[in-house]
């Protein structure tokens, strides 16, 4: 809801209200999803909760890093993300076995 209404709102008080409602909804929903995922996981509950924790830490550190980079230059987060994706793609490409030729039937 807030994602669809927020761009049309110009009053700061409404923006704070909508963002607060969205944050409260996320704060209620995310722990319930983690609980449900751990229940459905069966034996590997720890692995599932570990992935949830890693995702939460990534969101927190990513938001902080992006804010810090915005302070340096408004384009910095985008260029850094592009450079990281390029580097990861190059490393994945180099890590592939050299004998990846397609057969005649492919």
Secondary structure, DSSP 4 states (H G I P E B T S, - for coil): -HHHHGGG---HHHHHHHHHHHHHHHHHHHHHHHHHHHHHHGGGHHHHHHHHHHHHHHHHHHHHHHHHHHHH-TTHHHHHHHHHHHHHHHHHHHHS-S--PPPTT-
